[in-house]
Amino acid sequence: MGCFMNETRGIGARSTGLRRRSTRHAIAQSIRWQLRCLQTSLAITFLIVIALAASAFSQAASAFDGIDILVNNAGLGIYKPVADLALDEWRLMFDTNISGVFHCCRAAVPHLRARGGGWVINISSLAGSNPFANGAAYCATKAAVNAFTEAFMQEVRHDGIRVAVIAPGSVNTGFGGGARDKAGWALQPDDVAQVVGDLLAHPGRSLPSRVEIRPTKPVKK
């Protein structure tokens, strides 16, 4: 970029104005190009995820002669104030906790319909209806899982596909990276697994669509 002397005078000022406009134009063009690249990258990423989900369910259906049950259990929790939460952390939680549920449900539906029905069980959290400080993003993802499950259940129930959400309270796992010892009072993973088994054992005429499970005697606050 050239050097302009006496830029406050007529020709210099105009030259500076042209240069500034040119610079702004170049920056604007660069931003547009970067946004186009980002949009293309995101579109490719989403297409890959969709293709992988579809492929995984097709392979499972082929290996096991169909699909009867889908349990969406993958989840991620990062607990920080909103002001301190990185955009990548926000996206990661939503991609894992709700977009993952969507992609798997979407990929499973044709296989469940082909079997004449089946089960979809989404593992949510009591945090979806009991938000807490430093958990805004996590709580929002679980609220989304609850709403998604309710709407999805209404869409596919007449296909014989039963959809339910399980919302556990504190479970004694390493989830969220917490250092607290919860072994003496929290739910155990087997407790949540038992609820899954109980749902599957229900007769076809019944649909317990939402189950909350929490520790009997949590730590008093």
N, C-alpha and C positions, 0 to 999 in steps of 0.2 A: 504494500500500500504506500502511495507517494507521501512526501512530506510537504505541507502547505505552510508557507510563512505569511504573516500578516493576515490571518484568517478572519479577523474581525472586520476588514474592509470589504468593499463591494464584491470584487471578483473572488477574493479569498473566501468571503463568507458564503458566496454562492457555491464555490467549489467544495467548501466544507459541507454545505447542505447536500450537494450531490453525493459527496463521499458518504455522508451519514445515511442518506437514503439508499445508496448502493449497498452499504454494509447491512442495513436493516433488511433489505431485500435478500441479500445473500444468507443472512441468519434465518430469515423466514423460510427460504427455500430449503435450507439445511434441516430445519425443524420438520417441515413437511415430509422431506425424504426420510428422516429418521422415524417419523410416525408411520409412514407407509411400510418401512422395513419392520417396525414393531408389530403392526397389524398383520403383516404377512407371516411373521414368525409365530405370533399367537395363533393365527388360523391354522398353520401347519401343526403346531403343538396340539391343538384341540383335535385335529383330524387324526393325529397319531394316537392320542388317548382313546378316541372313539373306535378306531380300527383295532387297537389292542384289546379293548373290552369285548368287542364283537368276536374277535378271534379266540379269546380265552373261553368265552361261553360256548362257542361252536366246538372247540376242542373238548371241553368238559362234556358237552352233550353227546359227542361222538364216543368218548371213552366210557361213559356211564349209561349209555342208551337213554339219554334225556336228562332234563334238569327238573327237580321237584322242589328244591328249597334254595333260597338265597338269603344269607345272613350278612348284612353289611355292618361290620364291626370295626373297620379301620377308623382311627381317630387321632387327632393331634391337638394338644393344648399348650398354648404359650400365654403366660399370664403376666401382663404388663399394663400400666396405665395407657390409655389411648394416646396420649401425647408422646409416649416413649416407644410405641409399637411401630416397627418398620413396615413399610408397605409390602415388602416381600413376605414378612411374617403373617400379615393379614391375608394376603393371597394364598399362602401355603395352607393356612387353616381352612379357608373356604374351599380351596381346590380339593383338599383331603376329606373334610368333614361333610360337605354337602354336594360338591360337584362329583365326587367319587360315588356317592350314593345314587345320584342321577344317572351317571353313565352305566353303572352296573344294573340298575333297575331297567333302564331302557334296553340294554342288551339282553336281559333275561326274559323280558315279556314274550317275545315270539316263541321261545322254547317252553315256557310255562303254559302258554296257550296251546301249543302243540300236544302237551301232555294232558290237556283238559283241566288244568288248574295246578295249584301248588301254594307255596308259602313264600312271602318276602318279609323278613324281620329286620328292622333297622334299629341298631343300638344307639340311643340318644343319651340324654343325661337329665337329671333333675335341674341342672343349670339352665336348660332351655326354657324353664318356666320360673326359675328362681335366680335371676341374675345377681351377680356380686361384683364388687369393685375389683379392678385389675383383670377382669375376665370378660370385658365387653365383647371382644371379637369371638372368643370361644362360646360364650352364651348365645350370641347371635347365630352362630353356625348351628347350634343345637335347637334353637327355636325354629330355624329354617328346616331342619330335619323333621321336627314334629309336624310343621305345617305341610311339608312335602308329603310326608307319609299319609296324613289324613286325606289329602286331595287325591293322591295316587290310589289309596284304598278304594275311594268312591269310583274311580275310573275303571278298575279291573275286577271288582267283586263279582260282577255278573259273568265273568269268564272263569269263575271258579278259583280265582287267585285271591288268597287271603293275605292282607297286608297289615302288619302290626308294628308298633314302636315300643321298645322297652327303654325306660328311663331310670337308670340306676343312680343311687346316691354315691357316697364314697366307697370305693372298692380298693382292696389291699393289693395294688399293683404299683409299678413304677411310673404310671402315667403322669405326665405333666412335670416329671423331674422332681416331685416333692420329696423332701427329706424326712417328713414325719413318719413315725412308726405307727401304722394303722392296724397292725396285726390283731391287737386285742379287742377292737370294736368295729372295724369296718366290715363291709361285705367281702366275701371271697369270690374269686372268679367263678367257682363252681356254683355259687348261688345264682348268678346271672345265667349261667349255662342251664341250670335247672328250669328257669323260667322259659327259656327257649324250648326245652323239651316238653314242658307242660303245654305250651301253645300248640306244638305239633301234635299233641295227643288229643286235642279237642275234636269233637265230632264235627263233621262238615257243616252242620246246620248252625254252628256257633262261631263267632268272630270276636274274640277279645282284642280290640284294636289298639289299646293303649294300656301298658302295665307300668306302674311305678314301684320300685323296690328300693328300700333304704335300710340302713342299719337300725336295729332295734334300740340300741342304747349308744347313740353317738356321744362324743365328748361334749360336756356341758360348756357353754360359752359364758 
